[in-house]
Structure formats: structure tokens, C-alpha cells
Amino acid sequence: MTNFWLIFVTGLTTGGLSCMAVQGGLLASAVADEKQGQGAAPAKTIALFLGAKIVAYTALGFLLGWLGTVVQLSVTTRGVIQALVAIFLIGTALRMLDVHPFFRVFAIQPPKALTRWLRRFSKDGANDHATPIFLGGLTVLIPCAITQAMMVLALSTGSPWQGALLMASFTLGTTPIFFGLAYLATKLGQTLQHRFTLATALLILALGLYSAEGALNILGSPISFATLKQRYSTSTAEVVAAVPPSQPTPEASVPTTPPSSKGTSISQTPTPPKETPKPQSAELTINVTDDDGYQPSNTQAPAETPLQITFVSEDVYSCASAIVFPALRMQLYLDQDDRQTIDIPLQKAGTILRYTCAMGMYSGRISFK
């Protein structure tokens, strides 16, 4: 079962900043009315915006959980989505740093026609709540990087209600930092706001690079930081080898009846054809934890031999429980306390098989020799 408290903490610690970077343009449009004296106070405007966002993402989680009963995202699709989100985050950070006018394309704003219609609709003040509520609902169209990962997790639940609770928990977690940053931005002076923007841009850039690293791992790229780290650890850390397959017991020879000395033929029962013995599999056990991901993470297995890997999870709530083998296009989902075994097809000598969690945060490798 999903740990909704951990999902909430994820939103509270990393999701709020990421969401603020991606969805801040919509909120800025809602606050713009207040600056012109036409809308609600900033705190009320931000609260309405975030309230609508929570409702919208809860409904989205319900839909994703329902879709999860009939469909799952492929490994490639998962990696491509995360790569696009990483590009957007990096582009947003470079726009905030004013590196080049090109990066202004990463500023997401609602269509001008929609903005004009909303301002006319709320012109008399009686409907001053319409703009922030409507724009808050639109945030489902531009989810941030961490939200993308939560959407994939909601899809994997295969339950509409669990999907709704998961997205609601995460969105609630993002609310305090999102509200605090947005409200602070409306109160800062020009000098302090410039420093605030610079610090925020650098943090968003770090998140973008982190998301790019995860995308490279999910897609099985050999140039990610995790891959380089594993290459280094191969020569400095102990490599755990899989248990080799047991040797089949040789069959006892069947004695043949010698021909009769009197020349009389003797009827013999024909010997049935020998069955080809099924090849034995090497065995490997990998423990899944919230702290270290996969232990051991650097392993060896015999080449040209079937391999059985048993993943064991104990009290695991993180994305480490969703395991992806990019080269095999294989995915595995573990429960909180679970034990599952998968079969790896024969691999040639020199092959390095990598696996990672659904977000690309934890990874491991198997070398076939």
C-alpha cells in the first residue's frame, strides 16, 4: 500500500519549488489583476489558485488510477516524459537568469484571449475568484518534474481511489512552499526580489539537471553520472557474484543385453530418446531499501546462462520499489513488503545490464562474464 505521508513529505520538500517554477506563470497572471486593483488580495488570490489546483490534481489522480487498470506506461515513454520535463526546468532556470532571449519560450502564460475574457468576467469584483480558480485548474496541463513522477506512480496503483489520494497528498504537500514563495514574491522590494529570483533559478537548474540524470538512467544511457559512478566502484568496491547453477547429475548408463551365444535373436525393448535437460539458472538476490536503493548494486553473473533475480523489499515506500530494466523493456512493481523473482534471458559475455528505479534515482548493474 502506498505511504501517503511519504508522498506528502515529497511534495513538501521538493515538489513545491519545482511546481512553482513551472506553474508560476499562471499564478502571476492571476495576481496581475490584484496589482491593477481589480482582484482579490494576494493571499486570497494565491489560496484560491492553490485550492483549485488541489481539486484538479485529485480528479486527475482518480482518472490515472482508473487508467492504470488497463494500461501502463512503457519504459521508453517514461524516460522521454522525464527528459522533456528536465529540458523545461533547465530552460526555465536559464530564462530566470536572463541568459538569452531564446529561453523566453519557456515562460508559460495562458492565451491572451483567455486572459482578456477572464478580466472582463471579473471586472465588477463580484466574480474576482474566477480567474485564480480557473488558472489553478489549468495547472494539470503543465505538471512539473516531480509531479510527473507522482502521476506515473498514480497510474501504477491501478486504483482510482488510491490514485486520487496519492495526487491529493502530494499536491497538499507542495502547497506551503508554493504559497510562501508566491506571497513573498509579491512583498519583496526590487533588490531583494532580484536576489530571490537568482536563488530560485539556481535551485530550479539543479532540479532540472537531477531530472535529466534520472531520464538518462531510465533510458539506459551509458553516459549518466550513475553509470560513471558504477564504473569507478567496479574497481574499488567488492563485486557480488550470482550463485552459479548447480551441475546436473550425470545419467547412469543403461546396460545392454549381450547377444545369445546360441545365435538366437532376443527381443529388446527400444531405448526411449533422451530428453535434453533444462538448463539450470544462476540465482541472484537483491535487497531493496529506501536509503540505499539496491544492495548489492554491483553484481556479476555467468554469461550464456539463464539468470533468476529475486528482489526483496522490506518496509519500502520510495520509488525504489518500481524497478525498470531499460535494455529489456521490463518493469517490476514491488509492494511495501514483497519478494518477486524475474527471469533474465541469456546474455553474452561482456554485456552490462543496468536497472533503475522509476525516477532514475537509484540504479544497479549486472556484468555478465
C-alpha positions as CSV (number, residue, x, y, z in Angstrom):
1,M,0.0,0.0,0.0
2,T,1.2,3.5,-0.8
3,N,2.5,5.5,2.0
4,F,0.6,8.8,1.6
5,W,2.5,10.5,4.4
6,L,5.8,10.0,2.5
7,I,4.1,11.3,-0.7
8,F,3.1,14.4,1.2
9,V,6.7,14.9,2.5
10,T,8.0,14.6,-1.1
11,G,5.7,17.4,-2.1
12,L,6.7,19.4,0.9
13,T,10.4,19.1,0.4
14,T,11.0,19.1,-3.4
15,G,7.6,19.4,-5.2
16,G,6.7,22.9,-4.1
17,L,9.8,24.6,-5.7
18,S,9.5,22.5,-8.9
19,C,5.8,23.3,-9.3
20,M,6.4,27.0,-8.5
21,A,9.0,27.1,-11.3
22,V,6.7,25.5,-13.9
23,Q,3.3,26.9,-12.9
24,G,4.3,30.3,-11.6
25,G,3.4,32.0,-14.8
26,L,-0.3,31.1,-14.4
27,L,-0.3,32.3,-10.8
28,A,1.4,35.5,-12.0
29,S,-1.5,36.1,-14.4
30,A,-4.0,35.7,-11.5
31,V,-2.1,38.1,-9.3
32,A,-1.8,40.6,-12.1
33,D,-5.4,41.6,-11.6
34,E,-4.8,42.4,-8.0
35,K,-1.9,44.7,-8.9
36,Q,-4.3,46.6,-11.1
37,G,-6.8,47.0,-8.3
38,Q,-9.3,44.7,-9.9
39,G,-8.9,41.4,-8.0
40,A,-8.7,39.9,-4.5
41,A,-5.9,40.4,-2.0
42,P,-2.7,38.5,-2.9
43,A,-3.1,35.9,-0.1
44,K,-6.7,35.2,-1.1
45,T,-5.8,35.0,-4.8
46,I,-3.0,32.5,-4.1
47,A,-5.2,30.5,-1.8
48,L,-7.9,30.2,-4.4
49,F,-5.4,29.3,-7.1
50,L,-3.8,26.5,-5.0
51,G,-7.2,25.2,-3.8
52,A,-8.3,24.8,-7.4
53,K,-5.0,23.1,-8.1
54,I,-5.6,20.5,-5.3
55,V,-9.1,19.7,-6.6
56,A,-7.9,19.4,-10.2
57,Y,-5.0,17.1,-9.4
58,T,-7.1,14.9,-7.1
59,A,-9.5,14.4,-10.0
60,L,-6.5,13.7,-12.3
61,G,-5.2,11.1,-9.8
62,F,-8.6,9.4,-9.9
63,L,-8.5,9.2,-13.7
64,L,-4.9,8.0,-13.7
65,G,-5.7,5.3,-11.2
66,W,-8.6,4.1,-13.4
67,L,-6.4,4.1,-16.5
68,G,-3.9,2.1,-14.5
69,T,-6.3,-0.8,-14.5
70,V,-5.9,-1.2,-18.3
71,V,-2.6,0.4,-19.3
72,Q,0.9,1.1,-18.1
73,L,3.5,3.5,-19.4
74,S,6.3,1.8,-21.3
75,V,9.9,2.3,-20.2
76,T,10.7,4.5,-23.2
77,T,7.7,6.7,-22.7
78,R,8.5,7.1,-19.1
79,G,12.1,8.2,-19.9
80,V,11.0,10.5,-22.7
81,I,8.5,12.3,-20.4
82,Q,11.1,12.8,-17.7
83,A,13.6,14.1,-20.3
84,L,11.1,16.7,-21.6
85,V,10.4,17.8,-18.1
86,A,14.1,18.2,-17.4
87,I,14.6,20.3,-20.5
88,F,11.7,22.5,-19.4
89,L,13.1,23.0,-16.0
90,I,16.6,23.8,-17.3
91,G,15.1,26.2,-19.8
92,T,13.0,27.9,-17.1
93,A,16.1,28.4,-14.9
94,L,18.1,29.9,-17.8
95,R,15.1,32.2,-18.6
96,M,15.0,33.4,-15.0
97,L,18.8,34.0,-15.2
98,D,18.3,36.0,-18.4
99,V,21.0,34.0,-20.2
100,H,19.5,34.5,-23.7
101,P,16.2,35.8,-25.2
102,F,15.6,32.4,-26.7
103,F,14.8,30.9,-23.3
104,R,11.7,33.2,-23.0
105,V,9.8,30.5,-24.9
106,F,9.8,28.6,-21.5
107,A,7.6,31.2,-19.9
108,I,4.1,29.6,-19.9
109,Q,1.3,32.0,-19.9
110,P,-2.4,31.5,-20.7
111,P,-3.6,32.6,-24.1
112,K,-4.2,36.4,-24.3
113,A,-7.7,35.9,-25.5
114,L,-8.5,33.8,-22.4
115,T,-6.8,36.4,-20.1
116,R,-8.9,39.2,-21.6
117,W,-12.1,37.2,-21.2
118,L,-11.3,36.4,-17.5
119,R,-10.6,40.0,-16.7
120,R,-13.8,41.1,-18.3
121,F,-15.7,38.4,-16.4
122,S,-14.2,39.6,-13.0
123,K,-14.3,43.3,-13.8
124,D,-17.2,44.1,-11.4
125,G,-15.5,42.4,-8.5
126,A,-18.4,40.0,-7.9
127,N,-16.5,37.3,-9.6
128,D,-13.0,38.1,-8.5
129,H,-12.5,34.5,-7.6
130,A,-13.0,33.2,-11.2
131,T,-9.5,34.0,-12.5
132,P,-7.4,32.3,-9.9
133,I,-9.7,29.3,-9.7
134,F,-9.7,28.8,-13.4
135,L,-6.0,29.2,-13.8
136,G,-5.3,26.9,-10.8
137,G,-7.3,24.2,-12.6
138,L,-5.2,24.7,-15.7
139,T,-2.1,23.6,-13.9
140,V,-2.9,20.0,-14.7
141,L,-1.8,20.8,-18.2
142,I,1.7,21.8,-17.2
143,P,2.8,19.4,-14.4
144,C,6.3,19.9,-13.0
145,A,9.0,17.2,-13.0
146,I,8.2,15.8,-9.5
147,T,4.5,15.9,-10.3
148,Q,5.2,13.8,-13.5
149,A,6.8,11.1,-11.3
150,M,3.8,11.2,-9.0
151,M,1.4,10.8,-12.0
152,V,3.3,7.7,-13.1
153,L,3.0,6.3,-9.6
154,A,-0.7,7.1,-9.5
155,L,-1.0,5.2,-12.8
156,S,0.8,2.2,-11.4
157,T,-1.6,1.9,-8.4
158,G,-4.3,0.5,-10.7
159,S,-6.9,2.0,-8.3
160,P,-8.9,5.2,-8.9
161,W,-9.2,6.0,-5.1
162,Q,-5.6,5.3,-4.4
163,G,-4.6,7.4,-7.4
164,A,-6.8,10.3,-6.1
165,L,-5.4,10.1,-2.6
166,L,-1.8,9.9,-3.9
167,M,-2.1,13.1,-6.0
168,A,-4.1,14.9,-3.3
169,S,-1.4,14.1,-0.7
170,F,1.4,15.3,-3.0
171,T,-0.4,18.5,-4.1
172,L,-1.2,19.3,-0.4
173,G,2.5,18.8,0.4
174,T,3.5,21.3,-2.4
175,T,1.1,24.0,-1.1
176,P,3.0,25.5,1.9
177,I,6.2,26.3,0.0
178,F,4.3,27.3,-3.2
179,F,2.1,29.7,-1.2
180,G,5.1,31.0,0.8
181,L,7.3,31.7,-2.2
182,A,4.4,33.3,-4.2
183,Y,3.3,35.5,-1.3
184,L,6.9,36.5,-0.5
185,A,7.5,37.4,-4.2
186,T,4.6,39.9,-4.1
187,K,6.0,41.6,-1.0
188,L,9.7,41.9,-1.7
189,G,11.4,45.0,-2.9
190,Q,13.1,45.2,-6.3
191,T,16.6,44.4,-4.9
192,L,15.5,41.6,-2.7
193,Q,13.3,40.2,-5.4
194,H,16.3,40.0,-7.8
195,R,18.3,38.0,-5.2
196,F,15.3,35.8,-4.5
197,T,14.9,35.1,-8.3
198,L,18.6,34.3,-8.6
199,A,18.5,31.8,-5.8
200,T,15.3,30.2,-7.0
201,A,16.7,29.9,-10.6
202,L,19.8,28.1,-9.3
203,L,17.7,25.7,-7.3
204,I,15.5,25.0,-10.3
205,L,18.5,24.5,-12.5
206,A,19.8,21.9,-10.0
207,L,16.4,20.2,-10.1
208,G,16.5,20.2,-13.9
209,L,19.9,18.6,-14.0
210,Y,18.7,16.0,-11.4
211,S,15.7,15.2,-13.6
212,A,17.9,14.9,-16.7
213,E,20.1,12.4,-14.8
214,G,17.0,10.3,-13.9
215,A,15.8,10.4,-17.6
216,L,19.2,9.1,-18.8
217,N,19.1,6.3,-16.3
218,I,15.6,5.3,-17.3
219,L,16.5,5.3,-21.0
220,G,19.6,3.2,-20.2
221,S,22.2,5.8,-21.3
222,P,25.8,4.8,-20.8
223,I,26.8,8.5,-20.1
224,S,24.9,9.3,-16.9
225,F,26.5,10.2,-13.6
226,A,25.2,6.9,-12.0
227,T,26.9,4.9,-14.8
228,L,30.2,6.6,-14.3
229,K,30.0,6.1,-10.6
230,Q,29.3,2.4,-11.1
231,R,32.3,2.1,-13.4
232,Y,34.5,3.6,-10.7
233,S,33.0,1.4,-8.0
234,T,33.8,-1.7,-10.0
235,S,37.5,-1.3,-9.3
236,T,37.2,0.0,-5.8
237,A,34.3,-2.0,-4.2
238,E,33.6,-5.7,-3.8
239,V,31.5,-7.1,-6.6
240,V,28.9,-9.7,-5.6
241,A,28.6,-12.7,-7.9
242,A,25.5,-14.6,-8.6
243,V,25.2,-18.1,-7.3
244,P,26.2,-20.4,-10.2
245,P,23.7,-23.0,-11.4
246,S,24.1,-26.5,-9.9
247,Q,25.5,-29.1,-12.2
248,P,23.1,-31.7,-13.4
249,T,23.7,-35.2,-12.1
250,P,25.1,-37.4,-14.9
251,E,22.7,-40.1,-16.0
252,A,23.6,-43.7,-15.2
253,S,24.5,-45.8,-18.2
254,V,21.9,-48.4,-19.2
255,P,23.4,-51.9,-19.6
256,T,22.7,-53.6,-22.9
257,T,21.8,-57.3,-23.2
258,P,24.6,-59.2,-25.0
259,P,23.6,-61.3,-27.9
260,S,22.8,-65.0,-27.3
261,S,25.7,-67.4,-27.7
262,K,23.4,-69.8,-29.4
263,G,22.7,-67.3,-32.2
264,T,19.1,-67.0,-31.2
265,S,17.8,-63.4,-31.5
266,I,16.5,-61.9,-28.4
267,S,13.7,-59.2,-28.5
268,Q,14.8,-56.0,-26.8
269,T,12.7,-53.0,-25.7
270,P,13.8,-50.0,-27.7
271,T,15.5,-47.3,-25.6
272,P,13.4,-44.1,-25.4
273,P,15.2,-41.0,-26.7
274,K,17.0,-39.0,-24.1
275,E,15.3,-35.7,-23.1
276,T,17.5,-32.6,-23.3
277,P,17.9,-31.4,-19.7
278,K,16.6,-28.0,-19.0
279,P,19.4,-25.5,-18.3
280,Q,19.8,-24.6,-14.7
281,S,19.6,-20.9,-13.8
282,A,22.1,-18.8,-11.8
283,E,20.5,-17.0,-8.8
284,L,20.9,-13.5,-7.5
285,T,19.1,-11.8,-4.6
286,I,18.9,-8.0,-4.4
287,N,17.6,-6.2,-1.3
288,V,15.5,-3.0,-2.0
289,T,15.7,-0.3,0.6
290,D,14.6,3.4,0.9
291,D,18.1,4.5,1.9
292,D,20.4,2.7,-0.4
293,G,18.1,1.6,-3.2
294,Y,19.5,-1.7,-4.4
295,Q,22.0,-3.8,-2.4
296,P,24.2,-5.2,-3.8
297,S,24.1,-2.7,-6.6
298,N,27.2,-4.0,-8.4
299,T,27.0,-7.7,-9.3
300,Q,28.3,-10.4,-11.7
301,A,26.5,-13.3,-13.4
302,P,27.7,-16.1,-15.7
303,A,27.2,-15.4,-19.4
304,E,25.2,-17.6,-21.7
305,T,23.3,-18.9,-18.6
306,P,19.7,-18.1,-17.5
307,L,19.6,-15.8,-14.5
308,Q,16.9,-15.5,-11.8
309,I,16.9,-12.3,-9.8
310,T,14.9,-12.1,-6.6
311,F,14.1,-8.6,-5.4
312,V,13.2,-8.4,-1.7
313,S,11.6,-5.3,-0.2
314,E,11.1,-4.7,3.5
315,D,9.1,-1.6,4.6
316,V,9.9,0.2,1.3
317,Y,7.8,3.3,0.3
318,S,10.1,5.1,-2.1
319,C,10.4,4.9,-5.9
320,A,12.9,2.1,-5.5
321,S,10.0,-0.3,-5.4
322,A,9.3,0.4,-9.1
323,I,12.2,-1.3,-11.0
324,V,13.0,-0.7,-14.7
325,F,15.3,-2.7,-17.0
326,P,15.7,-0.3,-19.9
327,A,17.5,-2.7,-22.3
328,L,14.9,-5.4,-21.7
329,R,11.9,-3.0,-21.7
330,M,11.0,-4.7,-18.5
331,Q,9.2,-3.2,-15.4
332,L,8.6,-4.6,-12.0
333,Y,6.5,-3.2,-9.1
334,L,7.0,-4.4,-5.5
335,D,4.7,-3.9,-2.6
336,Q,5.8,-2.4,0.7
337,D,6.9,-5.9,1.9
338,D,7.4,-8.1,-1.1
339,R,9.5,-10.8,-2.7
340,Q,9.4,-11.2,-6.5
341,T,11.6,-13.2,-8.9
342,I,12.2,-12.4,-12.5
343,D,13.9,-14.4,-15.3
344,I,16.7,-12.7,-17.3
345,P,17.3,-14.2,-20.7
346,L,20.8,-15.4,-21.7
347,Q,23.3,-12.6,-22.1
348,K,26.6,-12.6,-24.0
349,A,29.9,-12.3,-22.2
350,G,30.8,-8.6,-21.7
351,T,27.2,-7.5,-21.5
352,I,26.4,-5.0,-18.8
353,L,22.7,-5.0,-17.8
354,R,21.5,-1.9,-15.9
355,Y,18.4,-1.3,-13.9
356,T,17.0,1.7,-12.1
357,C,14.0,2.9,-10.2
358,A,11.1,4.6,-11.9
359,M,12.5,8.1,-11.3
360,G,16.1,7.2,-12.2
361,M,17.3,8.0,-8.6
362,Y,18.6,4.5,-7.6
363,S,20.4,2.2,-10.0
364,G,22.3,-1.0,-10.2
365,R,24.2,-3.1,-12.8
366,I,24.9,-6.7,-13.6
367,S,28.1,-7.7,-15.5
368,F,28.0,-11.0,-17.4
369,K,31.3,-12.8,-17.7
